[in-house]
């Protein structure tokens, strides 16, 4: 009965996260799901998978991680109190995004997080990776990108009508990034 806001797949396990600290887990291709305790009291907005680790993010800087295919979750110190909305993984690096232009990165499977400068104060909603580039989308048509695994970011926002919209989601496929409003 609660919203689900993010889903990820890894090691033959589907994990969905959402409101009221919901985490659902399926090991039978989504035929059935079990409720799992998140270990946090904050809403969760997104989840990603990499290096045998699930990482979920949410309100008030919440980051939880699981190294046992989503069976148990542990809270991790994020270093921010801002809401976190997006999560992605590539090149042994987790990248999460959130309020006030917040971007965090982890190169130790989500155990610790570094705050990096995004170059914007706008809300950043989603993370995608392709062609050796992380791309993060957000409010006011904001798009930032990193070609060095999230260490530094530059503004890739397209001027014009797109700046009137919030880019809630971004994805990569077929050599193309696509954002949704």
Beta strands, then each sheet from edge to edge (+ up, - down):
strand 1: 4-10
strand 2: 13-18
strand 3: 23-26
strand 4: 34-36
strand 5: 44-50
strand 6: 53-58
strand 7: 63-66
strand 8: 74-76
strand 9: 84-90
strand 10: 93-98
strand 11: 103-106
strand 12: 114-116
strand 13: 124-130
strand 14: 133-138
strand 15: 143-146
strand 16: 154-155
strand 17: 169-173
strand 18: 176-180
sheet 1: 1+ 2- 3+ 4-
sheet 2: 5+ 6- 7+ 8-
sheet 3: 9+ 10- 11+ 12-
sheet 4: 13+ 14- 15+ 16-
sheet 5: 17+ 18-
end
